[in-house]
Amino acid sequence: MRTLISSAFISLDGVMEGPGGEPGYRNSGWTFKDIEFLPEAFEIKGREQEEATAILLGRTSYEAFSPVWPDMADFAGYKAMPKYVLSTTLGEDDLVSNWGETTILRSLEEVAALKETEGGPIIVHGSSALNQALSDAGLIDRYHLLIFPLLLGAGKRLFSATDKDTQKLKLVEHEAYANGLQKNVFDVIH
């Protein structure tokens, strides 16, 4: 079974919306506005590109990333990887042509089936609604979290507020950086 990894920038209060300056969110760009950039804090982002063998995105994140990421040197490792987009509304005509193979999945059952295929880890970037649905369905195996020392209040969150049984996590890697960022890698105990 393939490992499904959720990778997210989150504030201390769990907000993941608008980290890179996306329009429409009051605190958009919070990952770089008031935080000193330390390359070592982002080492895990390069490692993700080396270790992942596919990307899974929700429709909104796909529509935000696909016009930009294919031509960015920082994300060159993702260009050749198969991409999967979970969407009930996206059509083949909505896919970009310069980002490699992209498959539209229509349900969480199709994501579960993808996990059963041969291959290495599948990484999920952004995609708050997708992350919540995957977590609630028990499909996430690992979290790569960069936690920023900020309280943002309102905004899309990584974790849902669904009333569910306790989901246990095991901390397998962690580090704190001089700029206040924390890296926490958790395996989900299934």
The 8 nearest C-alpha neighbors of each residue, nearest first, counted from 0:
[[1, 115, 114, 2, 116, 117, 118, 119],
 [0, 2, 114, 120, 119, 118, 115, 3],
 [1, 3, 120, 140, 121, 4, 0, 119],
 [2, 4, 121, 139, 140, 120, 122, 1],
 [5, 3, 141, 122, 142, 140, 123, 121],
 [4, 6, 142, 123, 122, 143, 141, 7],
 [7, 5, 143, 124, 123, 144, 142, 4],
 [8, 6, 144, 9, 125, 124, 143, 145],
 [7, 9, 145, 15, 144, 146, 18, 10],
 [10, 8, 15, 146, 14, 13, 7, 147],
 [9, 11, 147, 13, 14, 149, 12, 146],
 [10, 12, 13, 149, 148, 150, 147, 146],
 [13, 11, 10, 150, 14, 151, 152, 149],
 [14, 12, 10, 9, 11, 156, 157, 15],
 [15, 13, 156, 10, 9, 155, 154, 16],
 [14, 16, 9, 156, 155, 8, 157, 13],
 [15, 17, 155, 154, 18, 14, 156, 24],
 [18, 16, 27, 21, 20, 19, 28, 24],
 [19, 17, 28, 30, 29, 16, 20, 27],
 [20, 18, 28, 17, 21, 30, 27, 29],
 [28, 21, 19, 27, 17, 18, 22, 29],
 [20, 22, 17, 19, 27, 23, 28, 24],
 [23, 21, 24, 20, 27, 17, 25, 28],
 [22, 24, 25, 21, 27, 17, 26, 20],
 [25, 23, 27, 26, 22, 17, 21, 16],
 [24, 26, 27, 23, 22, 17, 154, 153],
 [27, 25, 24, 29, 28, 17, 151, 18],
 [26, 28, 17, 20, 24, 29, 25, 18],
 [20, 29, 27, 19, 18, 30, 17, 31],
 [28, 30, 18, 32, 31, 27, 26, 33],
 [31, 29, 18, 28, 32, 19, 34, 147],
 [30, 32, 34, 29, 33, 28, 36, 35],
 [33, 31, 29, 34, 28, 30, 35, 27],
 [32, 34, 31, 35, 29, 30, 149, 28],
 [35, 33, 31, 32, 36, 30, 178, 29],
 [34, 36, 178, 37, 33, 31, 32, 177],
 [37, 35, 34, 38, 31, 178, 40, 41],
 [36, 38, 39, 40, 35, 178, 41, 176],
 [39, 37, 40, 41, 36, 42, 35, 43],
 [38, 40, 42, 41, 37, 176, 43, 36],
 [41, 39, 38, 37, 42, 176, 180, 182],
 [40, 42, 39, 43, 38, 44, 45, 37],
 [43, 41, 39, 44, 45, 40, 46, 38],
 [42, 44, 46, 41, 45, 47, 40, 143],
 [43, 45, 47, 42, 46, 41, 48, 6],
 [46, 44, 48, 47, 43, 42, 49, 41],
 [45, 47, 43, 49, 48, 44, 50, 42],
 [46, 48, 44, 50, 45, 49, 51, 43],
 [49, 47, 76, 45, 46, 51, 50, 77],
 [48, 50, 46, 47, 51, 45, 76, 52],
 [49, 51, 47, 48, 46, 52, 120, 119],
 [52, 50, 120, 48, 121, 47, 53, 49],
 [51, 53, 119, 120, 121, 80, 50, 118],
 [54, 52, 121, 81, 80, 51, 82, 122],
 [53, 55, 82, 122, 121, 123, 83, 81],
 [56, 54, 83, 123, 84, 82, 122, 121],
 [57, 55, 84, 61, 123, 126, 60, 83],
 [56, 58, 85, 126, 84, 60, 129, 59],
 [57, 59, 61, 86, 60, 62, 84, 85],
 [60, 58, 62, 61, 57, 63, 126, 56],
 [61, 59, 63, 62, 126, 57, 58, 64],
 [60, 62, 58, 64, 63, 59, 65, 56],
 [61, 63, 59, 60, 65, 64, 58, 66],
 [64, 62, 60, 61, 65, 59, 66, 67],
 [65, 63, 61, 67, 68, 66, 62, 60],
 [64, 66, 67, 61, 62, 68, 63, 69],
 [65, 67, 64, 68, 63, 69, 62, 95],
 [68, 66, 64, 65, 69, 70, 71, 63],
 [67, 69, 71, 64, 70, 65, 74, 66],
 [70, 68, 98, 67, 71, 78, 65, 97],
 [69, 71, 68, 67, 72, 75, 74, 66],
 [72, 70, 68, 73, 74, 69, 75, 67],
 [71, 73, 75, 74, 70, 68, 69, 76],
 [74, 72, 71, 75, 76, 68, 45, 70],
 [73, 75, 72, 76, 71, 77, 68, 78],
 [76, 74, 72, 77, 78, 73, 71, 69],
 [77, 75, 48, 74, 78, 79, 49, 80],
 [78, 76, 80, 75, 74, 79, 48, 54],
 [77, 79, 98, 75, 80, 76, 69, 99],
 [78, 80, 99, 77, 81, 76, 98, 100],
 [81, 79, 77, 53, 78, 52, 82, 99],
 [82, 80, 53, 100, 101, 54, 79, 99],
 [81, 83, 101, 54, 53, 55, 100, 80],
 [84, 82, 55, 102, 101, 103, 54, 56],
 [85, 83, 56, 103, 57, 55, 104, 86],
 [84, 86, 104, 57, 105, 103, 58, 56],
 [87, 85, 105, 58, 88, 89, 84, 104],
 [86, 88, 105, 89, 85, 106, 104, 90],
 [87, 89, 86, 90, 58, 105, 85, 103],
 [90, 88, 86, 87, 93, 58, 91, 103],
 [91, 89, 93, 92, 88, 94, 103, 87],
 [90, 92, 93, 94, 89, 103, 102, 95],
 [93, 91, 90, 94, 95, 89, 96, 103],
 [94, 92, 90, 91, 89, 95, 62, 96],
 [95, 93, 92, 91, 96, 90, 101, 89],
 [96, 94, 97, 98, 65, 93, 66, 92],
 [95, 97, 98, 94, 99, 100, 101, 65],
 [98, 96, 95, 99, 69, 78, 70, 65],
 [99, 97, 69, 78, 96, 95, 100, 65],
 [100, 98, 79, 97, 78, 101, 81, 96],
 [99, 101, 81, 82, 102, 98, 80, 79],
 [102, 100, 82, 83, 81, 99, 103, 84],
 [101, 103, 83, 82, 84, 104, 100, 81],
 [104, 102, 84, 83, 85, 105, 86, 101],
 [105, 103, 85, 84, 106, 109, 86, 102],
 [104, 106, 87, 86, 85, 103, 109, 107],
 [107, 105, 108, 109, 104, 110, 85, 86],
 [106, 108, 110, 109, 111, 105, 133, 85],
 [107, 109, 111, 106, 110, 112, 105, 113],
 [108, 110, 112, 106, 107, 111, 104, 113],
 [111, 109, 107, 113, 112, 108, 114, 106],
 [112, 110, 108, 114, 109, 113, 107, 115],
 [111, 113, 109, 115, 110, 114, 108, 116],
 [114, 112, 110, 115, 116, 111, 109, 1],
 [113, 115, 1, 111, 112, 116, 0, 110],
 [116, 114, 0, 112, 113, 1, 111, 117],
 [117, 115, 113, 114, 118, 0, 1, 112],
 [118, 116, 115, 1, 0, 119, 114, 113],
 [119, 117, 1, 116, 120, 52, 0, 121],
 [118, 120, 52, 1, 51, 121, 2, 117],
 [119, 121, 2, 51, 1, 52, 3, 122],
 [120, 122, 53, 3, 54, 51, 52, 4],
 [121, 123, 4, 54, 55, 5, 3, 51],
 [122, 124, 5, 55, 56, 6, 54, 4],
 [125, 123, 6, 126, 7, 56, 122, 5],
 [126, 124, 127, 60, 7, 123, 56, 6],
 [125, 127, 57, 129, 60, 128, 130, 56],
 [126, 128, 130, 157, 129, 125, 131, 156],
 [129, 127, 131, 130, 126, 132, 57, 157],
 [128, 130, 132, 126, 131, 127, 57, 133],
 [131, 129, 127, 133, 128, 132, 134, 126],
 [130, 132, 159, 134, 128, 158, 129, 133],
 [131, 133, 129, 135, 134, 130, 136, 128],
 [134, 132, 130, 136, 138, 131, 135, 129],
 [135, 133, 137, 131, 136, 132, 139, 138],
 [134, 136, 132, 137, 133, 131, 161, 159],
 [137, 135, 133, 134, 138, 132, 107, 139],
 [136, 138, 134, 135, 139, 133, 189, 140],
 [137, 139, 133, 136, 134, 140, 111, 3],
 [140, 138, 3, 134, 137, 141, 133, 4],
 [141, 139, 187, 3, 2, 186, 4, 138],
 [140, 142, 186, 4, 185, 187, 139, 5],
 [141, 143, 5, 185, 184, 4, 6, 144],
 [144, 142, 6, 184, 5, 183, 7, 141],
 [143, 145, 7, 183, 182, 6, 146, 142],
 [146, 144, 182, 8, 181, 9, 7, 147],
 [145, 147, 9, 181, 10, 180, 144, 11],
 [146, 148, 10, 180, 149, 11, 9, 145],
 [149, 147, 179, 11, 180, 10, 146, 150],
 [148, 150, 10, 147, 11, 151, 12, 29],
 [149, 151, 12, 11, 152, 10, 148, 14],
 [152, 150, 149, 153, 14, 10, 12, 26],
 [153, 151, 150, 154, 12, 14, 13, 10],
 [154, 152, 151, 155, 14, 156, 25, 16],
 [153, 155, 14, 16, 156, 152, 15, 151],
 [156, 154, 16, 14, 15, 127, 157, 153],
 [155, 157, 14, 15, 13, 158, 154, 127],
 [156, 158, 127, 15, 13, 130, 131, 14],
 [157, 159, 131, 156, 160, 130, 13, 134],
 [160, 158, 131, 161, 157, 156, 135, 132],
 [159, 161, 162, 158, 163, 131, 156, 135],
 [162, 160, 159, 163, 135, 158, 131, 164],
 [161, 163, 160, 164, 159, 165, 135, 166],
 [164, 162, 161, 165, 135, 166, 160, 159],
 [163, 165, 166, 162, 161, 167, 135, 137],
 [166, 164, 167, 163, 162, 168, 188, 135],
 [165, 167, 164, 168, 188, 187, 189, 163],
 [166, 168, 188, 187, 165, 169, 189, 186],
 [167, 169, 187, 188, 186, 185, 170, 166],
 [168, 170, 186, 185, 171, 187, 188, 167],
 [169, 171, 185, 172, 184, 168, 186, 183],
 [172, 170, 185, 184, 169, 186, 173, 183],
 [173, 171, 184, 170, 183, 174, 185, 182],
 [174, 172, 183, 182, 184, 171, 175, 181],
 [173, 175, 182, 181, 176, 183, 172, 40],
 [176, 174, 181, 180, 182, 179, 177, 173],
 [175, 177, 180, 178, 179, 181, 40, 174],
 [176, 178, 179, 175, 180, 37, 35, 40],
 [179, 177, 176, 180, 35, 34, 37, 36],
 [180, 178, 177, 176, 148, 181, 175, 147],
 [181, 179, 147, 176, 146, 178, 175, 148],
 [180, 182, 175, 146, 145, 174, 176, 183],
 [183, 181, 145, 174, 173, 144, 146, 175],
 [182, 184, 173, 144, 172, 143, 181, 185],
 [185, 183, 143, 172, 142, 171, 170, 144],
 [186, 184, 170, 142, 169, 141, 171, 168],
 [185, 187, 141, 169, 168, 140, 188, 142],
 [188, 186, 168, 140, 141, 189, 167, 185],
 [187, 189, 167, 168, 186, 169, 166, 140],
 [188, 187, 137, 167, 140, 166, 168, 186]]
